[in-house]
Amino acid sequence: MKYFIFLFAALFVCGPLSAIAFPVHDTTDVRCLDCHVSLPFEGVVLSFHEDIPDTCTRCHDDFPCSAHSVGGEFLHPVGVKPTMVIPKDMVLDVNGKVSCITCHVFHEGKKAKEDMNSFYLRRPPGMRFCYACHRKL
């Protein structure tokens, strides 16, 4: 009986903590090779598949990826090749095109430093975010 009480107590305490310890993407069916061409072994340069938006829209299908405003939020198109210099931390897909991960981080450990709760953006939202690539708007 003591074993069952201990087991119940452990599950009661550890269950909610696991939601904190593991980012949401680490607990879904999204895997490394859904986005990456190869696994991140030492010496391997990471590159990305061109169908990253397909991976993202498995769960985020209510977020259209087109250049317009929805509910006051500006959405950037994906699948376009930028004509300007893109900051190094704003990665492009394997074909050099804008993808979801150009603006959004997937791995929780690399969130934007200045604003940790803004849709996992790589930089704080607003015009400063746009100006990272678009010098003139």
Helices and strands as residue ranges (DSSP letters): H 2-21, G 24-27, H 32-35, H 52-56, E 68-70, E 73-75, H 100-103, G 108-110, H 127-131
